[in-house]
Amino acid sequence: MGDLRYCFEQEYVEKTLKNTMERGLAVIDSDGIPESVIREAVDRGVFIYDYLNAGALEKERSYYSDYMDLRLAKYEGWPGEYWIDPTSPRWKQHLVDEAQKKKETGAIGLYFDNADIYWMCLEGFREQRCRMLRQKPSAQETYEALRDVIAAITNELGLIVMPNGADLFVRKLFEEGQGQSLIRTINQEGCMYEDFRLQSASEKKYRTEYMDWAKKQGLHVRGIEYVNSVSGALKARAYYQMHGWNEVYISRHKDLRGD
């Protein structure tokens, strides 16, 4: 396992990039970060994956007002964030345009977040009893929209797309014979630990099965574990090694600071 760091907190990104070793991977959110800071890391041999929120809209983003009309419902547990209609041509073009900008600043891949909007449209809004702000698209339409965006980013821009979670979406890509050409790596949060506590047995089993399946498909399997004890970190690393998963990032904070 090489040097892997995740940092989505703006105040820590520059430090994270400086601390990442040559040929290490820094998964960052470049929003608000000077291009020169990113370029310096790239020139030093750091590989960068940049954050792209595919299925949700955050109030803190500069483009928030441009897509407010596409909001589907509040994102439970994340104040100021909303699930969005990914089938909108405007949103699809926005994602491709954002990917292009991130490529131009030096990213080789994308942390493709909230693609589990597919699951939400399949059954999640009903299960979570969200108050809908507009009619949700069908799960099939949602799947096709995400697939088309990933295809454009992969085939036209040459970037690596790393879905975070979104197991149902990723499995469907492979079931329909398009996974191998579009996805090379996946990320999964909290297989063993969530918010510094052991994951429930059922969730651990579910996520383990997905990560094992992804490995069998030839995918590079990465994970994030939220645990702040040395013994917990050692157990997590041993578990990943036992399953043959490629890399794990241990976060000692609820947010991701790249330490």
TAWOCOR-V162250 format. One record per pair of residues at least 24 apart in sequence whose C-alpha atoms are under 7 Angstrom apart, sorted by the first residue. I is the first residue (numbers start at 1). J is the second residue. If there is no record, write none. Layout:
I/J ; I/J
This chain:
1/246 ; 1/247 ; 4/249 ; 5/249 ; 5/258 ; 5/259 ; 6/256 ; 6/257 ; 6/258 ; 7/256 ; 7/257 ; 7/258 ; 8/256 ; 8/257 ; 9/256 ; 9/257 ; 12/257 ; 16/258 ; 16/259 ; 17/41 ; 20/46 ; 21/46 ; 22/46 ; 23/47 ; 35/105 ; 38/105 ; 38/106 ; 39/105 ; 39/106 ; 42/106 ; 47/108 ; 48/107 ; 48/108 ; 48/109 ; 49/107 ; 49/108 ; 49/109 ; 49/110 ; 49/111 ; 50/102 ; 50/107 ; 50/109 ; 50/110 ; 50/111 ; 51/110 ; 51/111 ; 51/112 ; 52/110 ; 52/111 ; 52/112 ; 52/113 ; 53/112 ; 53/113 ; 53/114 ; 54/95 ; 54/112 ; 54/113 ; 54/114 ; 54/115 ; 55/83 ; 55/84 ; 55/86 ; 55/113 ; 55/114 ; 55/115 ; 55/117 ; 56/81 ; 56/82 ; 56/83 ; 56/84 ; 56/114 ; 57/81 ; 57/82 ; 57/83 ; 57/84 ; 58/82 ; 71/133 ; 72/132 ; 72/133 ; 72/134 ; 72/136 ; 73/130 ; 73/131 ; 73/132 ; 73/133 ; 85/136 ; 85/137 ; 86/142 ; 86/145 ; 86/146 ; 87/141 ; 87/142 ; 87/145 ; 92/149 ; 96/149 ; 96/153 ; 99/153 ; 100/157 ; 108/159 ; 108/160 ; 109/159 ; 109/160 ; 109/161 ; 110/160 ; 110/161 ; 110/162 ; 111/161 ; 111/162 ; 111/163 ; 111/164 ; 112/161 ; 112/162 ; 112/163 ; 112/164 ; 113/163 ; 113/164 ; 114/164 ; 115/163 ; 115/166 ; 116/165 ; 116/166 ; 116/169 ; 118/142 ; 118/143 ; 118/169 ; 119/168 ; 143/169 ; 150/182 ; 151/182 ; 154/182 ; 162/186 ; 162/187 ; 163/187 ; 164/188 ; 165/189 ; 167/210 ; 184/219 ; 184/220 ; 185/219 ; 185/220 ; 185/221 ; 186/219 ; 186/220 ; 186/221 ; 186/222 ; 187/221 ; 187/222 ; 187/223 ; 188/222 ; 188/223 ; 188/224 ; 189/223 ; 189/224 ; 189/225 ; 190/224 ; 190/225 ; 190/226 ; 191/225 ; 192/225 ; 192/236 ; 193/225 ; 193/226 ; 193/227 ; 194/225 ; 194/226 ; 195/226 ; 195/227 ; 195/254 ; 196/226 ; 196/227 ; 196/228 ; 212/243 ; 215/245 ; 220/246 ; 221/245 ; 221/246 ; 221/247 ; 222/246 ; 222/247 ; 222/248 ; 223/247 ; 223/248 ; 223/249 ; 224/248 ; 224/249 ; 224/250 ; 225/249 ; 225/250 ; 225/251 ; 226/250 ; 226/251 ; 226/252 ; 226/253 ; 226/254 ; 227/251 ; 227/252 ; 228/252
